[in-house]
């Protein structure tokens, strides 16, 4: 991703050259086996109004992350940090205790 300065702010632009150069690495990620999975504790936060973390994906998540928890934030879409910043912070604080 590149950050481009524009009048009045910034915008993000995807680097297609980087995707092209690393496509094999990106696709290799999908082949991770359970013995290479991430074993440390991890937290996923999702919004109740978002379809990004569905039950059908949880089995795939469990192959890549052996010790995970998913918390869904009420009154939030995909951008939970923007929709419910206080609740996100509370979830992080509880997770890192």
C-alpha positions, 0 to 999 in steps of 0.5 A: 500500500502506498500513502499518497498525499492529496489536497486536504488529506491522504488516500491509500493506493494498492501497489500492484507491482508488490502484489505481482512480485509476491503473489506466490507468497500470498498463495502459499499462505493458504497451504499452511498446515496445522503443524505450522499454525500460529499457536499463541493466543489471538483475538478476532474482533468482528461487527455484528453487522459485518459478514467478514467473520462468518461461521463458515470461515471459523473452521478455516481460522481454526486451521491457521490459529490454534488458540483463537477467540472471536468477539462480536461487537454490537452496533458495529459493521466491519470497521469495529474500531471506528464504529465502537472505539470504546468497546474495542479498547475494552476488548483489547484491555481484557485480552491483554490482561 
